[in-house]
Amino acid sequence: MKQQNNEPSFKDPVCGMKVSRTTAIDECRYQGMTYYFCAGICRRAFEAEPERYIPQHSHREQALISRVSAIQGSGY
């Protein structure tokens, strides 16, 4: 799958693979954030233990991520 150059990329939180909204096989929302996955198995692993895969950010970093995500259309 080739990713379009102008499309933002996201890191699959389980395996670390870079995906975009169009190349992602699956996605899910958790605590107001959208996470994109390269495969259903990664989504299922994330849904089973989301806290294991979510990076721990400071409150300031999380606020910035939330603002940027809102501007980009709720993607992480």
C-alpha positions as CSV (number, residue, x, y, z in Angstrom):
1,M,0.0,0.0,0.0
2,K,1.4,3.3,-1.0
3,Q,0.7,6.3,1.2
4,Q,-0.3,9.7,-0.3
5,N,2.3,12.4,0.3
6,N,-0.1,15.0,1.5
7,E,-1.9,12.8,3.9
8,P,-0.9,12.7,7.6
9,S,0.6,9.5,8.9
10,F,-0.1,7.9,12.3
11,K,1.8,5.2,14.2
12,D,0.0,2.0,15.0
13,P,0.3,2.0,18.8
14,V,0.7,-1.8,18.9
15,C,3.3,-2.6,16.3
16,G,4.6,0.8,15.5
17,M,3.9,0.7,11.7
18,K,3.1,4.0,10.0
19,V,-0.4,4.2,8.5
20,S,-2.6,6.9,7.2
21,R,-6.4,7.1,7.3
22,T,-6.6,5.5,3.9
23,T,-4.0,2.8,4.4
24,A,-5.1,1.8,8.0
25,I,-7.0,-1.5,8.0
26,D,-8.8,-0.6,11.3
27,E,-9.4,2.2,13.8
28,C,-10.9,2.7,17.2
29,R,-11.7,5.6,19.5
30,Y,-10.5,5.6,23.0
31,Q,-10.7,8.5,25.5
32,G,-11.7,10.9,22.7
33,M,-8.7,10.0,20.5
34,T,-8.8,8.0,17.3
35,Y,-6.1,5.3,16.9
36,Y,-5.3,3.7,13.5
37,F,-4.1,0.2,13.0
38,C,-2.3,-1.8,10.3
39,A,-4.4,-4.9,11.0
40,G,-7.3,-6.2,13.0
41,I,-5.1,-8.1,15.3
42,C,-3.4,-4.9,16.4
43,R,-6.8,-3.3,17.1
44,R,-7.9,-6.2,19.1
45,A,-4.7,-6.2,21.2
46,F,-5.2,-2.5,21.8
47,E,-8.8,-2.9,22.8
48,A,-7.8,-5.6,25.3
49,E,-5.2,-3.5,27.0
50,P,-5.3,0.1,25.8
51,E,-3.2,1.5,28.6
52,R,-0.4,-0.8,27.7
53,Y,0.0,0.9,24.3
54,I,-0.8,4.5,25.0
55,P,2.3,6.6,25.6
56,Q,2.1,8.4,28.9
57,H,2.1,12.2,28.3
58,S,2.2,15.1,30.7
59,H,-1.0,17.1,31.0
60,R,0.6,19.8,28.9
61,E,1.6,17.4,26.1
62,Q,-1.9,15.8,26.2
63,A,-3.6,19.2,25.8
64,L,-1.4,20.0,22.8
65,I,-2.1,16.6,21.3
66,S,-5.8,17.1,21.8
67,R,-5.7,20.5,20.1
68,V,-3.7,19.2,17.1
69,S,-6.0,16.2,16.8
70,A,-9.0,18.5,16.7
71,I,-7.4,20.5,13.9
72,Q,-6.4,17.4,11.9
73,G,-9.8,15.8,12.3
74,S,-9.4,13.8,15.5
75,G,-6.6,11.5,14.5
76,Y,-3.6,10.6,16.6
